[in-house]
């Protein structure tokens, strides 16, 4: 029987262009949960600590906003993501 691996998009987000395209597509869905998941995936790809530091937010706050999106946190997360990912 063939062995399969669970797909992890973070493994393919290896350039600023790929990250920008991935986040753009997520934001265009207008789905808060999907956008939060995309930000979380990018943070994992780049390292949560590095992303939080670049965005100027605490690592725990970044992880929390990615895990539990709300209308108010979405705008903040979007701004932080754009800042952190230089996009």
C-alpha angles and dihedrals in degrees: 000000000000118000118226133193128220110256114249116187090198089074090064100043095093103135137047089244093055091047093049092050092047093050093043091055091047093050092048091060089067086216110135095201093049092047091050090050090050092051089048091050092051091047089053090048093053099030121270094239094053093047093048092049093049092047091048095237133117115265091236092053091050092049092046094050090049092050098044111028122190133175092260096046092047094069091046092047091048092052092046092048093051090048095045095046095042093239 
